[in-house]
Amino acid sequence: MRHNEESSPGPWVHRPVMLREVLEYAGGASGGDVIVDCTVGEGGHSETLLENFTGCTLTGFERDAAILEKARGRLARFPGATLINDNFAHIARHLEGARGRIRLFLYDFGISSYHFDASGRGFSFRDDEPLDMRLDESCARDAAELVNTLPEKELTDIFQVYGEERWARRIAGRIARERAIKTIRTSGELAQIVLGAIPARYRVRNIHPATRVFQALRIVVNDELAAISATLGEAADLLAPGGRIIAISFHSLEDRIVKTGFRRMARGCTCGQEPPRCLCMGSPLVKILTKRPQVPGEEETAENRRARSAKMRVCEKLPAAGAVSM
């Protein structure tokens, strides 16, 4: 959930999430340095980084081709911006030539307001849209296929693990009964099924009962957590000494992966295992700059409710750090 932008190409009226904090921790990039925005979205963070670090070049990744076109328009005035339509899990194949010159990697996980408000792919339960939720065509299955074909037990596990949904079993059971009568095709149909599965007295005020279910399905459809695990070590490997990784998460599982990855690199782990399996004896690869995750200020959360769950962690590559494997 990166921005709270309007769905049209412009004007751009809202700031990217935690913009002040990103600039504070971005470090001292200068001419010749490379900045990598791994989750370009509408281009808000990229635009501000290019405005503040003149002389730097920026490489941005966005797996959704439709939203990347919005970013291209926004960043067209910057000759140093290169935008790539690919999953950030594949950064290493694109950035080998910039090794040692990259000053900053920025990650802003989750999906953009565009996906909720204007994509028409069923990310939101506010409108009745086809139940798709794919960010790109590489996804093996859309959300409708998962909902209509997975065993009830597997749906329960998805809702529990990726949505941390208390009523996962009841919801999965209700879905199984409803799909036996009629195929579930739209986001509105699924939202009503979830609503009917949760007792009214247990519904949380101001949070739609289907929020966690939709979140869980989206994460699984797009394999989002695996992409995070795949990329952090590669980013640290490509960084220049003193370069930084900034990661903004919106979900506890995302934040846990970032926290664990940073801690592994900070203790010199290159095998990706946890103690006692990890026997790495190397020197620390990074220094963690945020003892606790940074969160948005009250003013930002008041203006943009989608920023409320954001958490930002930052690490810095140490001068003697070697190759990193996660």
C-alpha positions in Angstrom: 0.0 0.0 0.0 2.3 2.6 -1.3 0.4 5.8 -1.9 -3.0 7.3 -1.7 -3.1 8.7 -5.2 -6.0 9.6 -7.4 -6.6 7.0 -10.1 -6.1 9.3 -13.0 -2.6 10.0 -14.4 -2.5 13.4 -12.6 -2.5 15.6 -10.8 -0.5 13.9 -8.1 -1.8 15.2 -4.9 -0.5 12.9 -2.1 3.0 12.2 -0.8 4.4 8.7 -1.0 4.3 6.8 2.3 7.0 7.9 4.9 8.6 10.3 2.5 10.3 12.4 5.2 11.8 9.3 6.8 13.0 7.9 3.5 14.9 11.1 2.8 16.3 11.2 6.3 17.8 7.7 5.9 18.7 7.8 2.2 22.3 8.8 2.9 24.6 11.0 0.9 24.1 10.0 -2.7 26.0 12.2 -5.2 26.9 12.4 -8.8 27.6 9.0 -10.4 25.8 7.1 -7.7 22.9 4.8 -8.6 19.6 4.7 -6.7 17.3 1.7 -7.1 13.6 1.9 -6.4 12.5 -1.7 -6.3 8.8 -0.9 -6.1 8.2 2.1 -8.3 4.4 2.1 -8.3 3.1 5.6 -9.4 6.7 6.9 -9.1 6.2 9.1 -6.0 9.3 8.0 -4.1 11.4 7.9 -7.3 10.4 11.5 -8.2 11.4 12.9 -4.8 14.7 11.0 -4.7 15.6 12.4 -8.2 14.7 15.9 -7.1 16.8 15.7 -3.9 19.8 13.8 -5.3 20.7 15.6 -8.5 23.4 14.0 -10.6 22.3 10.5 -9.5 20.7 8.0 -11.9 17.7 5.9 -10.8 16.7 2.4 -11.9 13.1 1.5 -11.0 11.3 -1.9 -11.0 7.6 -2.4 -11.3 6.0 -5.7 -12.2 2.6 -4.2 -13.2 2.9 -2.8 -16.7 -0.2 -0.7 -16.4 1.0 1.2 -13.4 4.5 1.5 -14.8 3.1 3.6 -17.6 1.8 6.1 -15.0 5.3 6.3 -13.5 6.9 6.8 -16.9 4.7 9.9 -17.4 5.5 11.2 -14.0 9.3 10.7 -14.4 9.7 11.7 -18.0 11.4 14.9 -17.0 14.3 13.1 -15.5 16.8 11.8 -18.1 18.6 9.7 -15.4 15.6 7.5 -14.8 15.4 4.0 -16.2 12.2 2.0 -15.5 12.1 -1.8 -15.9 8.9 -3.9 -16.1 10.0 -6.8 -13.9 9.6 -8.3 -10.4 12.1 -6.9 -7.9 13.0 -10.5 -7.1 15.1 -10.3 -10.4 17.2 -7.3 -9.6 20.5 -9.1 -9.8 20.0 -10.0 -13.5 19.5 -6.3 -14.4 22.0 -4.5 -12.1 25.3 -6.4 -12.3 26.8 -3.6 -14.3 26.1 -1.1 -11.5 27.7 -3.3 -8.8 29.6 -1.1 -6.3 28.0 2.2 -7.5 24.6 1.6 -6.0 24.0 4.0 -3.0 20.4 3.1 -2.1 17.9 0.3 -2.5 14.3 1.3 -1.6 11.5 -1.2 -1.1 7.9 -0.2 -0.5 6.1 -3.5 -0.2 2.4 -4.2 -0.8 0.4 -2.8 -3.6 -0.5 0.7 -4.8 -3.7 2.6 -4.3 -4.1 2.3 -8.1 -4.7 -1.4 -7.6 -7.4 -0.8 -5.1 -9.1 2.2 -6.8 -8.7 1.8 -10.5 -7.2 -1.5 -11.7 -10.5 -3.4 -12.0 -8.8 -6.6 -10.9 -10.7 -7.3 -7.7 -8.1 -6.2 -5.1 -10.8 -4.2 -3.3 -14.2 -5.4 -1.9 -15.6 -1.9 -2.4 -16.5 -2.6 -6.0 -17.8 -5.7 -7.7 -15.0 -6.6 -10.0 -13.6 -9.8 -11.5 -11.7 -11.8 -8.8 -8.2 -11.6 -10.4 -5.6 -9.9 -8.1 -2.7 -10.6 -10.4 0.0 -8.0 -10.7 1.4 -9.5 -13.9 0.8 -12.4 -16.3 3.6 -14.5 -14.6 1.2 -15.5 -11.8 0.2 -19.1 -12.3 -3.4 -18.7 -10.9 -5.7 -15.8 -10.2 -7.7 -15.4 -7.0 -10.9 -16.8 -8.5 -9.1 -20.1 -9.3 -7.8 -20.3 -5.8 -11.1 -19.6 -4.2 -13.0 -22.1 -6.4 -10.6 -25.0 -6.6 -8.4 -25.2 -3.5 -9.4 -27.7 -0.8 -11.1 -26.2 2.2 -8.2 -27.0 4.5 -5.8 -25.2 2.1 -8.0 -22.1 2.0 -8.1 -22.2 5.8 -4.3 -22.3 6.0 -4.0 -19.4 3.6 -6.3 -17.2 5.6 -4.6 -18.1 8.9 -1.0 -17.8 7.7 -1.1 -14.9 5.3 -4.1 -13.0 6.6 -3.8 -13.9 10.3 -7.6 -14.3 10.2 -9.3 -15.5 13.4 -12.3 -16.9 11.5 -10.3 -18.7 8.8 -12.0 -22.1 9.3 -15.5 -20.6 9.2 -14.8 -18.5 6.2 -13.2 -21.4 4.2 -16.2 -23.6 5.1 -18.6 -21.0 3.9 -16.7 -20.5 0.7 -16.7 -24.3 0.1 -20.5 -24.4 0.5 -21.2 -21.4 -1.7 -18.9 -22.5 -4.5 -20.7 -25.9 -4.6 -23.8 -24.0 -5.6 -22.3 -21.4 -7.9 -18.8 -20.4 -9.0 -17.5 -17.3 -7.1 -16.5 -14.9 -9.8 -16.3 -11.4 -8.3 -14.8 -9.5 -5.4 -18.2 -8.4 -4.3 -19.5 -12.0 -4.2 -16.5 -13.1 -2.1 -16.8 -10.1 0.3 -20.5 -11.0 1.0 -19.5 -14.6 1.7 -16.9 -13.5 4.2 -19.3 -11.0 5.8 -21.8 -13.8 6.3 -19.2 -16.1 7.9 -18.2 -13.8 10.7 -20.7 -13.2 13.5 -21.8 -9.6 13.6 -20.7 -9.1 17.3 -17.1 -10.0 16.4 -16.7 -7.6 13.5 -14.2 -4.9 14.0 -15.5 -1.3 13.6 -14.1 0.6 10.6 -12.4 -2.5 9.2 -14.3 -4.5 6.6 -14.5 -8.2 7.7 -13.0 -9.3 4.3 -9.8 -7.2 4.6 -7.6 -10.1 5.9 -9.0 -12.6 3.4 -8.4 -10.4 0.4 -4.9 -9.6 1.7 -4.0 -13.3 2.1 -5.3 -14.2 -1.4 -3.3 -11.3 -3.0 -0.1 -12.3 -1.3 -0.5 -16.0 -2.4 -1.5 -15.1 -6.0 1.5 -12.9 -6.5 4.0 -14.9 -4.3 4.9 -11.7 -2.6 6.8 -13.0 0.4 9.1 -15.3 -1.6 10.1 -12.2 -3.6 11.1 -10.4 -0.5 13.2 -13.3 0.8 14.9 -13.6 -2.6 16.0 -10.0 -3.0 17.5 -8.6 0.3 20.8 -10.5 0.2 21.2 -9.7 -3.5 20.6 -6.0 -2.8 23.2 -6.0 -0.1 25.7 -7.7 -2.4 25.2 -5.1 -5.1 25.5 -2.1 -2.8 28.5 0.1 -2.6 30.2 0.2 0.9 28.2 2.6 3.0 25.1 2.1 0.8 21.8 1.5 2.4 18.7 -0.6 2.1 15.4 1.0 3.1 12.4 -1.4 3.4 8.8 -0.3 4.1 6.4 -3.1 5.1 2.7 -3.1 5.6 2.1 -6.6 6.9 3.7 -8.4 9.9 5.0 -11.2 7.7 6.7 -8.8 5.4 8.3 -7.0 8.4 9.4 -10.2 9.9 11.2 -11.2 6.7 13.0 -7.9 6.6 13.9 -7.9 10.3 15.2 -11.5 10.1 17.2 -10.8 6.9 18.8 -7.7 8.3 19.8 -9.5 11.5 21.3 -12.4 9.6 23.5 -10.1 7.6 24.4 -8.0 10.7 25.8 -11.1 12.4 27.8 -12.1 9.3 25.5 -14.9 8.1 25.9 -15.9 4.4 24.1 -19.2 4.5 20.6 -17.9 5.3 20.1 -20.4 8.2 19.1 -19.6 11.8 21.2 -20.7 14.8 22.1 -23.4 15.7 22.2 -24.5 12.0 24.0 -21.4 11.0 27.7 -21.9 11.6 28.9 -18.8 9.7 31.9 -17.1 11.3 32.2 -14.2 9.0 32.4 -10.5 9.8 29.1 -8.5 9.9 28.0 -7.5 6.5 25.6 -4.7 7.4 24.9 -2.4 10.3 21.3 -2.0 11.3 20.4 1.7 11.6 16.8 1.3 13.0 16.8 -0.5 16.4 13.0 -0.4 16.2 11.0 0.0 13.0 10.2 3.6 12.1 6.5 4.4 11.7 4.6 7.3 10.1 3.8 10.4 12.2 0.4 11.3 13.3 0.0 14.0 10.6 0.7 11.5 7.8 -1.7 8.8 9.2 -4.4 11.4 9.6 -4.1 12.4 5.9 -3.6 8.9 4.5 -5.2 6.0 6.4 -3.4 3.5 4.3 -0.1 4.6 5.9 -1.2 3.5 9.3 0.4 0.0 9.2 3.6 1.1 7.6 6.9 0.1 9.2 10.3 1.1 7.9 13.7 -0.6 8.6 17.1 0.5 7.4 20.5 -1.1 7.2 23.9 0.1 5.9 26.5 -2.1 4.1 29.8 -2.2 6.0 33.1 -1.4 4.2 34.6 -4.9 4.4 31.4 -6.8 3.6 31.7 -9.6 1.1 29.1 -11.6 -1.0 25.7 -12.1 0.6 23.4 -15.1 0.2 19.9 -15.3 1.7 
